[in-house]
Amino acid sequence: MKGQARITASVYSSHVPAIGAAIDLGKTGEPYWQPLFAGYEPSKQWMREHLPDVVFLVYNDHATNFDLGVIPTFAIGTAAEFEPADEGYGPRPVPKVVGHPELASHIAQSVIQQDFDLTIVNDLKVDHGLTVPMNLLFGSPAAWPVKVIPFHVNVVQYPVPSGARCFALGQAIRRAIESYDEPLKVQIWGTGGMSHQLQGPRAGLINAEWDNKFLDRLIADPKNLATLPHIEYVREAGSEGIELVMWLIARGAMADVTGGRAPTVAHRFFHVPASNTAVGHLILEENQP
């Protein structure tokens, strides 16, 4: 027996589009941006030392592939590769994303049999929601050093999935990965957030105190955090703060949720502002029994 795939860590990061623009335009060393990028340097080093085979990356499409015509609640990318999307100013100058169709198809089969309805997508272009976190953790290589399974969650058009549903989905994804008969090291990433609002009278809202309490609870009490109602995300973290439910998918995939050992906090970082958004980042390293 070759051994099973296993989750080695969960990674959480905001995916602010202006971060991608700063990288693409060579502005990362400017006084405004330098503190933010410095906060990810320990993560880049950690990633070099803990490089996975596959990243299961939870993000939301920003009306690039899915618009008001069709918006799946959960969609998994099962293709062999995914090109960077043109979000209105040309595709970002980043490498194409190489998928893992075999593991993606296995996860789809397993998770659907666990009663979660997934949309299977074989033609998918990936936008800043996926590529910005890749830059933050891997820099700007000629080719990404890992394979990636994109996993889209609708947090743009209501109704959106509850935190509890996302948390349970993370547990189902863990069971799916652990039943894959190949000794792959897999990381699961949750992206988006933290507090921000892009329109209306509260545009520019940032709630740093609430954000940091969210990080505290994500580490120490994720089960109760998953019961947070949508209205609290919107009221406290702004209309786009609802993206944080995607972090609960990644957290639900960790072993301690079902009685295993608590993860190790490898790195934690919080910064405001990046554009008009709070940036949060966390790495939780799995402790094997």
C-alpha positions in Angstrom: 0.0 0.0 0.0 1.4 3.3 -1.0 -0.1 5.3 1.8 -2.8 7.9 1.9 -2.8 11.6 1.2 -2.8 13.9 4.3 -3.4 17.5 5.2 -0.2 19.0 6.6 -1.4 22.6 7.3 -4.0 25.2 6.7 -3.2 28.6 5.5 -5.4 31.8 5.6 -4.8 35.0 3.8 -6.7 38.0 2.4 -6.6 38.3 -1.4 -6.8 42.1 -1.9 -6.5 42.9 -5.6 -4.4 46.0 -5.0 -1.7 43.6 -3.5 -1.5 41.9 -6.9 -1.2 45.3 -8.6 1.6 46.3 -6.2 3.5 43.1 -7.1 2.9 43.5 -10.8 3.9 47.1 -10.9 7.1 46.7 -8.8 5.8 48.7 -5.8 6.4 46.2 -3.0 9.3 48.1 -1.6 7.4 51.4 -1.4 6.7 52.8 2.1 3.0 52.1 1.9 3.4 48.5 0.8 6.7 47.4 2.5 5.2 46.6 5.9 2.6 44.4 4.4 5.0 42.3 2.3 7.4 42.1 5.2 4.7 40.4 7.2 4.6 37.5 4.7 8.4 36.9 4.6 8.3 34.4 7.5 5.5 32.6 5.6 7.6 32.3 2.4 10.4 30.8 4.4 8.1 28.4 6.2 6.6 27.4 2.9 10.0 26.6 1.4 10.5 24.3 4.4 7.0 22.8 4.3 6.3 22.7 0.6 3.2 20.6 -0.1 2.5 18.5 -3.2 -1.0 20.1 -3.7 -2.8 23.2 -2.4 -6.6 22.9 -2.1 -7.3 26.6 -2.4 -10.7 28.0 -1.3 -11.5 31.4 -2.9 -14.3 33.3 -4.5 -14.6 34.2 -8.1 -15.2 37.9 -8.6 -17.6 37.8 -11.5 -14.9 36.5 -13.8 -16.3 33.0 -14.5 -19.6 33.3 -12.7 -21.9 36.2 -12.9 -25.6 36.8 -12.2 -26.3 34.3 -15.0 -24.9 31.4 -13.1 -23.4 31.4 -9.6 -22.7 28.0 -8.0 -22.5 27.9 -4.2 -19.5 25.5 -4.3 -17.5 24.7 -7.4 -14.3 22.6 -7.7 -11.8 23.0 -10.6 -11.0 19.6 -12.0 -8.9 20.6 -15.0 -5.2 19.9 -15.7 -4.5 23.7 -15.8 -6.0 27.1 -15.2 -5.1 30.3 -17.0 -5.0 33.7 -15.2 -8.2 35.6 -15.9 -8.6 39.0 -17.5 -10.3 41.0 -14.9 -10.7 44.1 -17.1 -7.0 45.2 -17.3 -5.5 42.1 -18.9 -4.4 38.8 -17.3 -2.0 39.2 -14.4 1.6 38.3 -15.4 1.7 35.2 -13.2 2.2 31.5 -14.2 -0.6 29.3 -15.2 -2.0 27.2 -12.4 -1.4 23.5 -12.8 -4.2 21.4 -11.4 -4.4 17.8 -10.0 -7.3 16.3 -11.9 -7.1 12.9 -10.2 -7.2 14.2 -6.6 -9.8 16.9 -7.6 -12.1 14.2 -9.1 -11.6 12.0 -6.1 -12.6 14.9 -3.7 -15.6 15.7 -5.8 -16.8 12.1 -5.8 -16.2 11.7 -2.0 -17.7 15.1 -1.0 -20.8 14.7 -3.2 -21.3 11.2 -1.7 -21.1 12.9 1.7 -24.2 15.0 0.6 -22.5 18.2 -0.3 -23.5 19.4 -3.8 -20.5 20.6 -5.8 -20.4 22.1 -9.3 -17.6 20.4 -11.3 -15.8 22.9 -13.5 -13.4 21.8 -16.2 -13.0 25.2 -17.9 -12.0 27.8 -15.3 -9.9 30.9 -15.4 -8.5 32.0 -12.0 -8.6 35.6 -10.8 -6.9 37.6 -8.1 -8.8 35.7 -5.4 -6.5 32.7 -6.1 -3.4 34.3 -7.6 -2.7 37.0 -5.0 -2.4 34.5 -2.1 -0.1 32.4 -4.3 2.2 35.4 -4.8 2.2 36.2 -1.1 3.2 32.7 -0.1 5.5 31.7 -3.1 6.7 35.0 -4.4 6.9 35.5 -8.2 8.4 32.3 -9.6 8.5 31.4 -13.3 6.3 28.4 -12.5 4.3 27.7 -9.3 6.0 25.1 -7.2 2.8 23.2 -6.3 -0.3 21.8 -8.0 -3.5 23.6 -7.1 -7.1 22.6 -6.8 -9.3 25.7 -7.1 -12.4 25.6 -5.0 -14.9 28.5 -5.5 -17.4 29.6 -2.9 -20.2 32.1 -3.6 -19.9 35.0 -1.2 -20.9 37.6 -3.7 -24.6 37.1 -4.3 -27.0 36.2 -1.5 -27.9 33.7 -0.3 -24.4 32.6 0.6 -23.5 29.4 2.6 -23.5 29.6 6.4 -20.3 29.4 8.4 -21.6 26.1 9.9 -22.1 24.6 6.4 -18.6 25.7 5.4 -17.1 24.3 8.6 -18.8 20.9 8.0 -17.7 21.0 4.4 -14.1 21.3 5.5 -14.5 18.1 7.5 -15.9 16.3 4.5 -12.9 17.6 2.4 -10.5 16.2 5.0 -12.2 12.8 4.9 -12.0 12.9 1.1 -8.3 13.8 1.0 -7.4 11.1 3.6 -9.1 8.5 1.5 -7.0 9.2 -1.6 -4.5 6.3 -2.1 -1.3 8.2 -2.8 1.0 9.7 -0.2 0.5 13.4 -1.1 1.1 16.3 1.3 -1.9 18.6 0.9 -2.4 22.1 2.4 -5.9 23.7 2.5 -6.1 27.4 2.1 -8.9 29.8 3.0 -8.7 33.2 1.4 -10.6 36.5 1.4 -11.5 39.0 4.1 -10.8 40.5 6.5 -13.1 43.4 7.3 -13.9 45.6 4.4 -16.8 47.2 2.6 -16.5 48.5 -1.0 -19.7 50.5 -1.4 -22.4 52.4 0.3 -22.2 54.8 3.3 -19.8 52.5 5.1 -17.4 52.1 2.3 -13.9 51.8 3.7 -15.0 50.2 6.9 -12.2 48.4 8.8 -12.8 46.8 12.2 -9.4 45.7 13.5 -10.6 44.7 16.9 -13.2 42.3 15.5 -10.8 40.9 13.0 -8.2 40.0 15.6 -10.9 38.4 17.8 -11.9 36.4 14.7 -8.3 35.2 14.4 -8.3 34.3 18.1 -11.5 32.3 17.8 -10.4 30.7 14.6 -7.3 29.3 16.3 -8.9 28.3 19.7 -12.6 27.9 19.2 -13.5 27.3 15.6 -16.6 25.2 16.3 -18.4 28.1 18.1 -17.0 30.6 15.6 -18.7 28.6 12.8 -22.1 29.4 14.4 -21.7 33.1 13.8 -24.7 34.4 11.8 -24.3 36.3 8.5 -25.6 39.5 10.0 -22.7 39.7 12.4 -20.1 39.4 9.6 -21.9 42.2 7.7 -22.5 44.4 10.7 -19.0 44.1 12.2 -16.8 43.4 9.2 -18.6 45.1 6.4 -20.5 43.7 3.4 -17.4 42.0 2.0 -16.4 40.6 5.4 -18.6 37.6 4.6 -15.7 36.2 2.7 -14.4 35.0 6.0 -16.8 32.0 5.9 -14.3 30.6 3.4 -11.7 30.4 6.2 -14.0 28.1 8.1 -13.7 25.5 5.3 -9.9 25.4 5.8 -10.3 25.3 9.6 -12.9 22.6 9.4 -10.3 20.4 7.7 -7.9 20.3 10.6 -7.6 17.3 12.9 -8.5 18.9 16.2 -12.0 19.6 15.0 -12.7 15.8 15.3 -10.7 15.1 18.4 -7.1 15.2 17.1 -4.3 17.3 18.4 -4.5 21.1 18.2 -2.5 22.7 15.4 0.6 24.8 15.9 0.4 28.5 15.0 3.4 28.8 12.7 2.8 32.4 11.8 0.1 35.1 12.5 0.0 38.5 10.9 -2.5 41.4 10.7 -2.1 44.7 8.8 -4.2 47.8 7.9 -4.7 49.1 5.4 -4.0 47.5 2.1 -6.1 49.7 -0.3 -9.3 50.0 1.8 -9.0 46.5 3.4 -7.7 44.9 6.5 -5.3 42.1 5.7 -5.2 38.9 7.9 -2.9 35.9 7.6 -2.4 32.8 9.6 -0.6 29.4 9.2 -1.8 26.5 11.3 0.6 23.5 11.1 -1.0 20.1 11.6 0.4 18.0 14.5 0.3 14.3 13.5 -0.6 11.8 16.1 
